[in-house]
């Protein structure tokens, strides 16, 4: 499985955190824009980790009884 990466905004720019085999590592490289950080992730062959929302208003209606 490819490493999962997240992009976080800091006071100095954007920082990438990489999660692989259950361990999270923050890279020391700072990026000026979100796009530059995203390009770096894609060049490395990593995947951008999508955060799951804490709660969702979506309700599966196909299984509800009328």
C-alpha positions as CSV (number, residue, x, y, z in Angstrom):
1,X,0.0,0.0,0.0
2,X,1.2,3.5,-0.8
3,X,2.0,5.8,2.1
4,X,-0.8,8.2,3.1
5,X,0.1,11.9,3.3
6,X,-1.7,14.9,4.8
7,X,-1.0,18.6,4.2
8,X,-1.3,21.0,7.2
9,X,-1.2,24.8,7.2
10,X,1.3,26.4,9.6
11,X,2.4,29.9,10.3
12,X,5.3,29.5,7.8
13,X,3.5,27.7,5.1
14,X,2.4,24.1,4.5
15,X,3.9,21.0,6.0
16,X,3.4,17.4,4.9
17,X,2.9,14.5,7.3
18,X,3.4,11.0,6.0
19,X,1.8,7.9,7.5
20,X,3.3,4.5,6.6
21,X,2.9,1.2,8.4
22,X,1.0,2.9,11.3
23,X,3.8,5.4,11.9
24,X,3.4,9.1,11.2
25,X,6.4,11.2,10.2
26,X,6.4,15.0,9.6
27,X,8.7,16.2,6.8
28,X,11.0,19.1,7.5
29,X,10.4,20.7,4.1
30,X,8.0,23.7,4.2
31,X,6.0,24.6,1.1
32,X,4.7,28.1,0.1
33,X,1.4,26.9,-1.3
34,X,-1.0,24.0,-0.9
35,X,-0.5,23.2,-4.6
36,X,3.3,22.9,-4.2
37,X,2.8,20.4,-1.3
38,X,0.3,18.4,-3.3
39,X,2.6,18.3,-6.3
40,X,5.4,17.0,-4.1
41,X,3.1,14.2,-2.7
42,X,2.1,13.2,-6.2
43,X,5.7,13.2,-7.5
44,X,6.6,10.8,-4.6
45,X,3.9,8.4,-5.6
46,X,2.1,8.9,-2.3
47,X,-1.7,9.2,-1.7
48,X,-3.4,12.2,-0.2
49,X,-5.2,11.0,2.9
50,X,-8.8,12.1,3.1
51,X,-10.1,13.0,6.5
52,X,-13.4,11.4,7.5
53,X,-15.9,13.9,8.8
54,X,-16.8,13.5,12.4
55,X,-20.5,13.5,11.7
56,X,-22.5,13.3,8.6
57,X,-26.0,14.4,7.8
58,X,-26.2,11.8,5.1
59,X,-28.8,9.1,5.8
60,X,-29.1,5.9,3.8
61,X,-32.7,5.9,2.8
62,X,-32.8,2.7,0.7
63,X,-32.8,0.6,3.9
64,X,-35.4,2.6,5.8
65,X,-38.9,1.0,6.1
66,X,-41.7,3.1,4.7
